[in-house]
């Protein structure tokens, strides 16, 4: 990895390839410039201010000025290095994008869509750097601003995804512990302060089923255990886990399990069940 001292500080934008063999080590160092590393292929480890991050294809490494960092390749590793001096950027980019993107030096995994946009911008920058005319640096400046915008948008999208993950994990836990009192999907959406459609959408995105489908599965697993582990009447079990009617319970149980609950109890009872 290129090392720029204060005296060698670049005055514009540079984009170059950095190749590493297996087990190559780039010793700890820092730059006075900003760097964005895009992993083209290979795996390895990047240490940023004594924090280790795994590296793999399509990862983006953000290195703010004066961040102490090192890289250890665990296979052949090819990286594109985009290095620039912030004084080269417009005031809007320096104030609106740069502080947000480089708030912390870190490793990002972008979405497929944003990663595709990033690759296209890097290709454009490589072309301008090699074949551009007297407008080359203006083009590089514009593409860099667009790239920083894509990264800020990707970060915000990841934040939303992380927030939704926390939401559905909370909802899943709520269903696990309040299965007996939930009567409709509206109960869950009101609890979360969101529309029923949105709650269904984010839950299904993470778990492959709607909250009410998951609720039914939780209830039926409990019912199966109670059918085998207790001699409670089926109507009592149905009531205890939250089904509103015995007829609905029988229909749902047979749909999911394949046989009626009384037949399930009989066919799964071990000999001597209930005996001392």
C-alpha positions as CSV (number, residue, x, y, z in Angstrom):
1,X,0.0,0.0,0.0
2,X,1.3,3.4,-0.9
3,X,2.5,5.5,2.1
4,X,2.3,9.2,1.8
5,X,4.2,11.3,4.3
6,X,3.3,14.9,5.1
7,X,6.0,16.1,2.6
8,X,4.6,13.8,-0.1
9,X,1.0,14.7,0.3
10,X,-0.9,14.5,-3.0
11,X,-2.6,17.6,-4.2
12,X,-5.2,15.9,-6.4
13,X,-6.9,12.5,-6.8
14,X,-5.1,9.2,-7.5
15,X,-6.5,5.8,-8.3
16,X,-4.1,2.9,-8.5
17,X,-3.9,-0.9,-8.1
18,X,-2.2,-2.5,-5.1
19,X,-1.4,-6.2,-5.4
20,X,-0.4,-8.6,-2.5
21,X,0.7,-12.1,-2.5
22,X,-0.5,-14.6,0.1
23,X,0.6,-13.7,3.6
24,X,2.0,-10.3,2.5
25,X,2.0,-7.8,5.3
26,X,1.7,-4.0,4.9
27,X,3.2,-2.7,8.1
28,X,1.3,-0.2,10.3
29,X,1.5,3.3,8.9
30,X,-0.7,6.3,8.3
31,X,-1.4,8.9,5.6
32,X,-2.3,12.6,5.7
33,X,-4.8,12.0,2.9
34,X,-8.1,10.2,2.6
35,X,-8.1,6.7,1.2
36,X,-10.9,4.4,-0.1
37,X,-9.8,0.8,-0.7
38,X,-12.0,-1.4,-2.9
39,X,-11.2,-5.1,-2.7
40,X,-11.3,-6.6,-6.2
41,X,-10.4,-10.1,-5.2
42,X,-8.9,-12.2,-2.4
43,X,-9.2,-12.2,1.4
44,X,-7.2,-10.8,4.3
45,X,-7.3,-8.7,7.4
46,X,-7.2,-5.0,7.8
47,X,-6.3,-3.4,11.1
48,X,-7.6,0.2,11.7
49,X,-6.5,1.9,14.9
50,X,-6.0,-1.5,16.5
51,X,-9.4,-2.9,15.4
52,X,-9.3,-5.9,13.1
53,X,-11.6,-6.3,10.2
54,X,-12.0,-9.2,7.8
55,X,-11.5,-8.4,4.1
56,X,-13.1,-10.1,1.1
57,X,-14.2,-9.2,-2.4
58,X,-16.4,-6.1,-2.7
59,X,-15.4,-4.8,0.7
60,X,-14.8,-1.1,0.9
61,X,-12.2,0.2,3.4
62,X,-12.5,3.8,4.5
63,X,-9.3,5.2,5.9
64,X,-9.4,8.8,7.4
65,X,-6.2,10.8,7.6
66,X,-3.8,9.8,10.3
67,X,-5.5,6.5,10.9
68,X,-2.9,3.9,11.8
69,X,-3.6,0.9,9.6
70,X,-2.1,-2.3,8.3
71,X,-3.1,-5.1,6.0
72,X,-2.3,-8.8,6.0
73,X,-3.4,-10.9,3.0
74,X,-4.5,-14.5,3.5
75,X,-4.6,-15.1,-0.2
76,X,-3.7,-13.3,-3.3
77,X,-5.2,-9.8,-2.7
78,X,-5.9,-7.1,-5.3
79,X,-7.1,-3.8,-4.1
80,X,-8.0,-0.5,-5.9
81,X,-6.7,2.5,-3.9
82,X,-8.5,5.8,-4.3
83,X,-6.5,8.5,-2.5
84,X,-7.3,12.2,-2.4
85,X,-6.6,15.4,-0.6
86,X,-9.8,17.1,0.7
87,X,-8.6,20.5,-0.3
88,X,-9.2,19.4,-3.9
89,X,-12.9,19.0,-3.2
90,X,-15.7,21.5,-3.3
91,X,-17.0,23.1,-0.2
92,X,-20.3,21.2,-0.4
93,X,-18.6,17.9,-0.7
94,X,-16.2,18.7,2.2
95,X,-19.1,19.7,4.5
96,X,-22.0,17.5,3.4
97,X,-20.4,14.2,2.4
98,X,-16.8,13.8,3.6
99,X,-17.4,14.1,7.4
100,X,-20.3,11.6,7.2
101,X,-18.4,9.0,5.1
102,X,-15.2,9.3,7.0
103,X,-16.7,9.7,10.4
104,X,-14.9,6.5,11.5
105,X,-12.3,4.5,9.6
106,X,-14.0,1.2,8.9
107,X,-14.8,-1.6,6.5
108,X,-18.1,-1.6,4.7
109,X,-20.1,-4.3,2.9
110,X,-22.3,-2.5,0.4
111,X,-25.5,-3.7,-1.1
112,X,-25.4,-5.3,-4.6
113,X,-26.9,-2.2,-6.2
114,X,-24.6,0.3,-4.5
115,X,-21.6,-1.9,-5.0
116,X,-22.4,-2.0,-8.8
117,X,-22.6,1.8,-8.8
118,X,-19.3,2.1,-7.0
119,X,-17.6,-0.2,-9.5
120,X,-18.9,1.8,-12.4
121,X,-17.6,5.0,-10.9
122,X,-14.2,3.5,-10.3
123,X,-14.1,2.4,-13.9
124,X,-14.9,5.9,-15.1
125,X,-12.2,7.3,-12.9
126,X,-9.6,4.8,-14.2
127,X,-10.6,5.8,-17.8
128,X,-10.3,9.5,-17.1
129,X,-7.0,9.0,-15.3
130,X,-5.5,7.1,-18.3
131,X,-7.2,8.7,-21.3
132,X,-8.8,11.9,-20.2
133,X,-8.2,15.3,-21.8
134,X,-7.7,18.7,-20.2
135,X,-11.0,18.1,-18.3
136,X,-9.6,15.0,-16.7
137,X,-9.3,16.4,-13.2
138,X,-12.7,18.0,-13.3
139,X,-14.2,14.6,-14.3
140,X,-12.3,12.9,-11.5
141,X,-13.6,15.5,-9.0
142,X,-17.2,15.0,-10.2
143,X,-16.9,11.2,-10.1
144,X,-15.4,11.3,-6.6
145,X,-18.2,13.5,-5.3
146,X,-20.7,11.0,-6.8
147,X,-18.9,8.1,-5.2
148,X,-19.0,9.7,-1.8
149,X,-22.7,10.3,-2.3
150,X,-23.3,6.6,-3.1
151,X,-21.4,5.6,0.0
152,X,-23.4,8.0,2.2
153,X,-26.6,6.6,0.8
154,X,-25.5,3.0,1.2
155,X,-24.6,3.7,4.8
156,X,-28.0,5.2,5.5
157,X,-29.7,2.2,3.8
158,X,-27.6,-0.1,6.0
159,X,-28.7,1.8,9.1
160,X,-32.3,1.3,8.1
161,X,-31.7,-2.4,7.5
162,X,-30.0,-2.7,10.9
163,X,-32.9,-0.9,12.6
164,X,-35.4,-3.2,10.9
165,X,-33.4,-6.2,12.1
166,X,-33.6,-5.0,15.7
167,X,-37.4,-4.4,15.2
168,X,-38.1,-7.9,13.9
169,X,-35.9,-9.5,16.5
170,X,-37.9,-7.6,19.2
171,X,-41.2,-8.7,17.5
172,X,-40.1,-12.3,17.3
173,X,-39.2,-12.3,21.0
174,X,-42.5,-10.6,21.8
175,X,-44.4,-13.3,20.0
176,X,-42.4,-16.0,21.8
177,X,-43.4,-14.6,25.2
178,X,-46.9,-13.2,24.5
179,X,-48.3,-15.9,22.1
180,X,-51.4,-16.5,24.3
181,X,-52.7,-12.9,24.1
182,X,-52.2,-11.9,20.5
183,X,-55.5,-12.0,18.6
184,X,-54.8,-10.2,15.3
185,X,-51.9,-8.8,13.3
186,X,-53.1,-5.3,14.2
187,X,-52.2,-6.1,17.8
188,X,-48.5,-6.4,16.7
189,X,-48.5,-3.4,14.4
190,X,-50.0,-1.2,17.1
191,X,-47.4,-2.4,19.6
192,X,-44.7,-1.3,17.2
193,X,-46.3,1.9,16.1
194,X,-46.2,0.9,12.4
195,X,-48.6,-0.1,9.7
196,X,-49.5,-3.8,9.5
197,X,-48.3,-4.0,5.9
198,X,-44.8,-2.7,6.8
199,X,-44.5,-5.0,9.9
200,X,-45.4,-8.0,7.7
201,X,-42.9,-6.9,5.0
202,X,-39.9,-6.5,7.3
203,X,-40.6,-9.6,9.3
204,X,-41.1,-11.7,6.2
205,X,-37.9,-10.3,4.7
206,X,-35.9,-11.6,7.7
207,X,-37.7,-14.8,8.5
208,X,-39.5,-15.9,5.4
209,X,-43.0,-15.8,6.9
210,X,-45.4,-13.2,8.3
211,X,-45.7,-12.5,12.1
212,X,-49.0,-14.3,12.2
213,X,-47.6,-17.4,10.5
214,X,-44.8,-17.4,13.0
215,X,-47.3,-17.0,15.8
216,X,-49.2,-20.1,14.6
217,X,-46.0,-22.1,14.4
218,X,-45.1,-21.1,18.0
219,X,-48.5,-22.1,19.3
220,X,-48.5,-25.4,17.5
221,X,-45.1,-26.4,18.8
222,X,-46.3,-25.7,22.3
223,X,-49.5,-27.6,21.6
224,X,-47.5,-30.7,20.4
225,X,-45.4,-30.6,23.6
226,X,-48.5,-30.3,25.8
227,X,-50.3,-33.1,24.0
228,X,-47.4,-35.4,24.8
229,X,-46.3,-34.1,28.2
230,X,-49.7,-33.5,29.9
231,X,-53.1,-35.2,30.0
232,X,-54.9,-31.8,29.7
233,X,-58.0,-31.8,27.6
234,X,-57.5,-30.6,24.0
235,X,-59.9,-27.8,24.5
236,X,-57.9,-26.6,27.5
237,X,-54.7,-26.7,25.6
238,X,-56.3,-24.8,22.7
239,X,-57.4,-22.1,25.1
240,X,-54.1,-21.9,27.0
241,X,-52.0,-21.2,23.9
242,X,-54.4,-18.5,22.6
243,X,-56.6,-20.1,19.9
244,X,-60.0,-18.4,20.0
245,X,-62.1,-21.5,19.0
246,X,-61.6,-25.2,19.1
247,X,-62.8,-25.6,15.5
248,X,-60.2,-23.1,14.2
249,X,-57.6,-24.9,16.3
250,X,-58.5,-28.4,14.9
251,X,-58.4,-27.0,11.3
252,X,-55.0,-25.2,11.7
253,X,-53.4,-28.2,13.5
254,X,-54.4,-30.6,10.8
255,X,-53.3,-28.2,8.1
256,X,-49.8,-27.8,9.6
257,X,-49.2,-31.2,11.2
258,X,-51.2,-33.4,8.8
259,X,-53.3,-35.2,11.4
260,X,-55.9,-34.1,14.1
261,X,-54.5,-33.3,17.6
262,X,-56.1,-36.3,19.3
263,X,-54.6,-38.7,16.7
264,X,-51.2,-36.9,17.2
265,X,-51.4,-37.5,20.9
266,X,-52.3,-41.2,20.5
267,X,-49.7,-42.0,17.9
268,X,-46.9,-40.3,19.7
269,X,-47.5,-41.5,23.2
270,X,-44.8,-43.7,24.5
271,X,-45.8,-47.0,26.2
272,X,-46.2,-46.5,29.9
273,X,-46.8,-42.7,29.6
274,X,-48.1,-41.3,32.9
275,X,-47.2,-44.4,34.9
276,X,-45.0,-44.2,38.0
